[in-house]
Amino acid sequence: MAALLVSPPQSGQERDGLTPMPWCPGQPVPPLASGPFDQETPALLLLDRRAAGAAPNICELVSLLDRGEQARAQSFRRPDDRERYRLGRAALRQVLGAWLDRDPAALRFATGPHGKPELVGPECSSPQSQPPHFNLSHSGDLILLAFHVSHPVGVDVERHQPDLDWRPIARRCLDPAQVESLLALPPAEAYSAFFESWCDLEAGLKARGVGLAQASEAQVLAMEPRLRRWRLALPAGYAGAVARLDPA
C-alpha cells in the first residue's frame, strides 16, 4: 500500500521534526504517495479543530461510530472531549475504510488491555488486504493519527499547560538523568522540554502497547533498542511525538 504523504518541515519548525498532513473528517482521504509505503517513517494526519472546515456535521460523524463508540462519546462530561473523541474515531474509520476498500461504518474495533484500539474482523485475516498498524491521540484542538504498514506505532500530542508544575511528574515518570538535564535548563526551556520528553515517553509506551503503570524500568530497557521515535512539528503551544516498534 502507498504511504499517506507527510509534509516536509516548514520554516521555523524543528528540522528533525515530522510535520503531519492536515486533514478533516468528511473530506476525501488524503492522496497516497506514488511509491511503495515508506518503511521508515510512520504516516501522520493532523486534525485541527480551529481550521476552516474542521467541524463537519456531528450527526454524520456519529453515524459512522458503532454503539460502543457512541456510548463512550456520551460518557464524556465536557463537550470538547466528546467532539475530540468523535472526530478521532470517525477519522480513523474513514482512513482505514479507504485503505481496505471497506465501508467505514462496518469496521469493527477492539480495545487492547491498556486502551489501544485494534481492528478486528475478516479484513485482518486476508493476506491481500492487511490493515496498517495505527494509533491516535488528542489534546486541546489537535487530533493526531499515525499509521504504519508493518510495525506497531504510537503517537502522543499534549497541549502546553502554563500552570502545570511538571517537576513532580518528571521525577515520578522520567529517567533520573533526564530529570536532572531538564532541571539544568532555564525555566522556559525546561517547561517545553518536559512536554517533549513526556510525548516521547507516551508514544513509546503506546507503540509497545503498555500503560505507564506497567512500564517497569526493566521493560523499558529491554525494548528501547527496538524503538524509533520522531518528534513532531506542530502548531505553537503543542508538543508531540510518534514511535515505531521494530520486530524482536
C-alpha atoms as one frame of an Amber mdcrd trajectory, in Angstrom:
protein
   0.000   0.000   0.000   1.263   3.522  -0.693   2.014   5.916   2.125  -0.013
   8.864   3.205   2.070  11.890   2.449   3.989  13.507   5.318   4.584  17.192
   4.736   8.183  18.470   4.911   9.067  20.738   7.859   8.026  24.352   7.343
  10.099  27.425   8.099  10.614  27.965  11.823   9.777  24.364  12.753  12.105
  21.686  14.081  14.418  20.471  11.324  14.264  16.908  12.663  10.510  17.008
  13.330   7.947  15.295  11.144   5.090  17.510  10.023   1.741  15.651   9.846
  -0.552  16.236   6.891  -3.571  18.449   7.791  -6.945  16.837   7.147 -10.599
  16.916   8.276 -13.086  14.024   8.516 -15.737  14.251   5.815 -13.197  15.376
   3.232 -11.659  12.898   0.753  -8.940  10.775   2.303  -5.595  12.472   1.511
  -3.794  11.379  -1.660  -1.360   8.499  -1.384   2.284   8.663  -2.334   3.128
   7.182  -5.738   5.870   4.868  -4.467   5.779   1.921  -2.054   4.919   2.511
   1.572   7.729   4.275   3.419   9.016   1.514   5.702  10.982   4.040   7.717
   8.568   6.810   8.640   5.028   6.443  10.036   2.297   8.191   8.070   0.706
  11.037  10.026  -2.547  13.001   9.829  -3.363  16.133  11.827  -6.883  17.364
  12.606  -7.017  20.900  13.982 -10.476  21.912  15.186  -9.570  25.580  14.607
  -9.003  25.050  10.874 -11.590  26.030   8.290 -13.898  23.117   7.584 -12.752
  21.239  10.675 -16.267  20.987  12.181 -18.245  18.635   9.918 -21.799  17.656
  10.741 -21.637  15.834  14.069 -24.658  13.706  13.131 -22.785  12.417  10.078
 -19.787  11.567  12.234 -21.901   9.776  14.831 -23.449   7.665  12.086 -20.003
   6.146  11.401 -19.455   5.074  15.012 -20.739   1.824  16.441 -22.843   1.640
  19.596 -19.856   1.188  21.860 -18.130   4.255  20.438 -21.297   6.329  20.684
 -21.723   5.289  24.314 -18.089   6.120  25.003 -18.525   9.573  23.459 -21.617
  10.232  25.575 -19.722   9.259  28.732 -17.521  12.346  28.472 -18.923  15.202
  30.535 -17.246  18.022  28.601 -18.495  18.785  25.061 -14.905  19.323  23.865
 -13.948  15.826  24.981 -16.951  14.345  23.192 -16.121  16.181  19.967 -12.446
  15.194  20.048 -13.373  11.552  20.537 -15.940  11.574  17.725 -13.606  13.357
  15.322 -10.743  10.993  16.085 -12.744   7.788  15.722 -14.575   8.994  12.609
 -11.259   9.988  11.021  -9.755   6.618  11.880 -12.709   4.815  10.311 -12.566
   6.885   7.142  -8.831   6.345   6.604  -8.933   2.612   7.339 -12.067   2.228
   5.226 -10.303   3.824   2.251  -7.178   1.759   2.902  -9.103  -1.529   2.962
 -11.829  -0.521   0.486 -14.459  -1.137   3.154 -17.454   0.786   4.459 -16.017
   2.848   7.346 -19.143   2.229   9.433 -18.746  -1.553   9.027 -15.271  -1.742
  10.570 -15.035  -3.379  13.981 -12.612  -2.421  16.727 -11.494  -3.980  19.969
  -9.605  -2.311  22.802  -6.276  -3.690  23.956  -5.525  -4.289  27.650  -4.153
  -0.766  28.028  -6.672   1.091  25.859  -5.011   0.888  22.441  -7.638   0.385
  19.684  -7.237  -2.651  17.430  -9.029  -3.541  14.213 -10.760  -6.952  14.249
 -12.787  -8.894  11.683 -12.331 -10.548   8.287 -10.209  -7.690   6.936  -7.499
  -8.581   9.465  -7.089 -12.166   8.196  -6.935 -11.553   4.466  -3.345 -11.532
   3.124  -4.495  -9.351   0.224  -5.706  -6.508   2.452  -3.743  -6.445   5.680
  -4.656  -3.329   7.662  -1.917  -0.990   8.799  -0.903  -0.585  12.406  -2.369
   2.623  13.810  -2.730   4.818  16.860  -4.320   8.169  17.725  -4.044  10.898
  20.344  -5.768  14.197  21.042  -5.266  17.231  23.240  -6.715  20.721  23.081
  -7.711  21.439  19.491  -5.445  18.823  17.905  -6.073  15.188  16.988  -3.202
  13.084  15.623  -3.400   9.770  13.773  -0.388   7.591  12.958  -0.178   4.592
  10.593   2.489   2.093   9.553   2.124  -0.803   7.148   4.091  -3.397   9.148
   5.239  -2.150  12.577   3.287  -1.106  15.697   3.144   2.657  16.164   2.287
   5.013  18.992   1.574   8.734  18.858   1.071  11.371  21.533   0.168  15.067
  21.489  -0.015  17.362  24.503  -1.161  20.959  24.788   1.088  23.082  26.965
  -0.445  23.871  30.358   1.118  27.091  31.721   0.052  26.399  35.327   1.337
  22.816  35.386   4.067  22.010  37.914   5.910  19.481  35.768   8.702  18.684
  38.214   6.918  16.097  40.395   5.569  14.377  37.271   9.046  14.251  35.761
  10.585  12.845  38.944   7.910  10.152  39.113   7.910   9.073  35.460  11.142
  10.052  33.707  14.667   8.712  33.987  16.613  10.465  36.805  19.346  11.590
  34.412  16.706  13.068  32.125  15.140  14.916  35.056  18.496  16.397  36.006
  19.004  17.594  32.448  15.597  19.287  32.490  16.259  20.981  35.808  19.528
  22.393  34.488  17.724  24.289  31.718  16.324  27.826  32.009  12.695  27.652
  33.234  11.041  28.391  29.884  13.201  25.864  28.045  12.719  23.259  30.766
   8.952  23.620  30.544   8.885  22.968  26.781  11.489  20.208  27.026   9.429
  18.397  29.661   6.423  18.209  27.329   8.629  16.908  24.523  10.110  14.260
  26.832   6.650  13.301  28.056   5.379  12.839  24.494   8.450  10.736  23.661
   7.655   8.509  26.640   3.935   8.159  25.885   4.474   7.478  22.168   6.949
   4.731  23.012   4.614   3.136  25.539   1.730   3.209  23.059   3.888   1.586
  20.380   4.694  -1.167  22.878   1.025  -1.462  23.821   1.642  -0.979  27.544
   0.397   1.572  30.048   2.512   3.881  32.163   1.924   1.849  35.329   3.085
  -1.354  33.605   6.242   0.119  32.075   8.832  -1.051  34.578  12.437   0.027
  34.196  13.311  -3.499  33.048  10.669  -3.395  30.300  11.828  -0.013  29.068
  15.488  -1.022  28.976  14.723  -4.356  27.300  12.670  -2.822  24.495  14.429
   0.513  23.997  16.697  -0.703  21.134  13.597  -1.676  19.169  12.051   1.802
  19.290  12.412   4.549  16.714  10.985   7.895  17.780  10.413  11.193  15.999
   9.284  14.475  17.461   6.569  16.326  15.588   6.465  19.850  14.195   3.104
  21.111  15.473   1.360  24.468  15.961   2.652  26.687  18.755   1.630  25.583
  22.228   1.751  21.848  21.482   4.295  19.055  21.696   4.075  15.673  20.008
   5.963  12.513  19.169   5.481   9.305  17.192   7.213   5.966  17.778   7.645
   2.777  15.731   8.392  -0.580  17.361  10.636  -2.869  15.329  10.362  -6.684
  15.480  12.293  -8.530  18.175
